[in-house]
């Protein structure tokens, strides 16, 4: 993961933990709970994408012995 990706991953995890704590408290009204759930799903997708990219970089490293930049395809 690049520093930017790592920062994004770390901030997404932090935000996701905050959302989980809010939802588990049971204090959010239904509409806010739905919004929080949607945001959590977006954050999970971002984290999964970051981890997939990191995994691909590790595969490249293992195959060639040198870590090369990975360019994600959409």
Phi, psi and omega in degrees: 000138175285167180300320180295315179297318180297317179298318179295317179298312181298317180291326178294318178297317179298315179295320180297318177298321178296317179298316180300315180299318179297315182291322180291336180292336180075012184264353181277136172296162185306311183297319177292325177297318178295318178297317179296320178298315179298316179296319178300319178297320177297317181294321178298317179299317179298316180295318179298319178296316179298318180292323177297317178297318179295319178298320179296320178297321178295319178299317179298317179298314181296326183282324187245350180081357180225131178286122180248151177300139179254129176253114183291142174257140183284000000 
